């Protein structure tokens, strides 16, 4: 199985930045699409961004222009650079992965991390 581990969350003021990392324990990292989801208190889990096996990217409208997803296959890591953070970005951020980007885009990837907390203060 693929094991995912997120890191980089924390407390930041509105307008600040954070960079999240998701490291995968897998032999063939380049075969997998990597995505980010988030879940705020009292809300459903929502899609944030995904990067495919061929490095195509897709973003939720709420984060376009502020967040950037990237991957480093040599390090077996996906990143989420979050700039101009807003209080409404406060949530637990989860990494999701599978062999197809279509599965990850809708949260159907077989593999999930444990999440990392992002808190944005006003």
C-alpha positions, 0 to 999 in steps of 0.5 A, spaced: 500 500 500 501 507 499 503 511 505 502 518 505 504 523 510 503 530 510 507 536 514 507 543 514 501 546 517 501 551 522 498 557 525 499 563 520 496 570 520 491 572 514 495 574 508 501 570 510 503 563 507 504 556 508 507 550 504 505 543 505 508 537 503 506 530 502 511 525 502 509 518 499 512 511 501 511 508 494 516 505 489 513 508 483 511 515 485 511 518 478 505 513 476 501 517 481 496 523 481 497 527 488 491 531 490 490 536 496 483 536 500 481 540 506 475 539 511 473 545 516 469 544 522 462 543 520 463 542 513 464 537 508 471 535 505 472 539 499 477 539 493 483 543 493 488 541 488 491 536 484 497 534 480 497 528 475 502 523 473 504 528 467 504 534 471 497 537 469 494 541 475 487 543 477 484 547 482 478 549 486 476 556 484 476 558 491 484 557 491 486 559 484 491 565 484 493 563 491 495 556 491 500 552 487 501 545 487 507 542 485 511 535 485 518 533 486 518 525 483 525 524 486 523 526 493 517 522 492 513 529 495 507 533 493 507 540 495 501 545 496 504 552 496 499 557 499 499 564 499 495 570 501 491 565 506 484 567 509 481 565 515 476 561 511 482 557 509 482 554 516 482 546 515 485 540 516 488 539 509 489 531 507 493 528 501 490 523 497 493 519 491 491 514 486 494 512 479 489 516 475 488 524 476 480 522 475 479 519 481 483 524 485 479 530 483 473 527 486 476 524 492 476 517 490 483 516 491 485 509 494 490 513 499 489 518 504 494 521 509 492 523 516 492 530 515 495 537 517 492 543 521 492 549 518 489 555 522 489 562 519 488 568 524 484 574 522 
